């Protein structure tokens, strides 16, 4: 569902991403949060994608290592699909 009413503030940049749709296109709704992370990193690149990948490799248990490429794809798709709604 997400945000249904746009913020009224004019002193901030507003971005949007349909993370549920992006995750669905990847075939796994569980990567929704990675899509959002990718969108955030596109707007505010606080850490590099390379370091995020290293963090995933360290934090995801080895039995789920096959999920790393999907998480990386979700981040990259989030970066590609974030849209600017308005600028301050």
N, C-alpha and C positions, 0 to 999 in steps of 0.2 A: 504494500500500500504506500508507504513512504509519506513524504510531506505533501499535503494537499493545498496548503495556503502559503504563497510565497512570502518571504520576509519583507517587511516594510522598510527596513533600514536601508539607507543609501550610502553608508560609509563603509560597506564591506563588499567584497567580490562574492558573487554567488555562482556556484557550479552545480551541475546535476549529472547523475549517471543512473541509468536503469540497470542496477547491478543484478537484480533477479533475472532480467532478460539475458544479460551477458552470461551469467552463470548457467542459465538453461541452455544457451547455445553451445556451451562447453560440455553439456551433458551431465552436470553435477551441481545441484543447487547448494551443496555444502561449501563450495568455493566462493560463495557470495562475499564473505568477508575479505578474501584476497582481491576480489574485483574492486571493492571499496578501497582497500589499501593501495592498489595500483592507481586509482583515480586520485587519491590524496597525494601520492608521491609525484604524480604528474604536475599537480598544482603547487605542491610544496615539497620539493626534493630534499628531504632531510637526510635520507640515507640512499645509497646507490642500490640499484637492482642487484648488483653483484653481492653486496653485503646482506641483502634480504635473502638471497639464495643460500648464502653461507649459514645464515640464521635458521632457515628452514631445515637444512641438512643436519644441523646440530640438534634442533628441537624435535623433529619428527622421528619417532621410533623407527628402527631399521625395518620392522615388519610392515611399515607403511611407506617405505622409501619410493615405491612406485607412484605415490601421490605427488612427489616433488615436481615433476614436469607439468602436471595439471595445475598445481598451485602457481607455478611460474607463468604458465599461459594465462591464468586468470588475472594475475597482476599486470601482465603486458596488455591484455584486452581492456582492463580497467584504465590503463594509461591512455589507450587509443580512443576510448569511448566517452571520456569525461567531456562535458560541454560547459562553456561559460554561459551563464544566464544574464548576468549583469556585472558591470565593473563599478567600483567606487569612484 
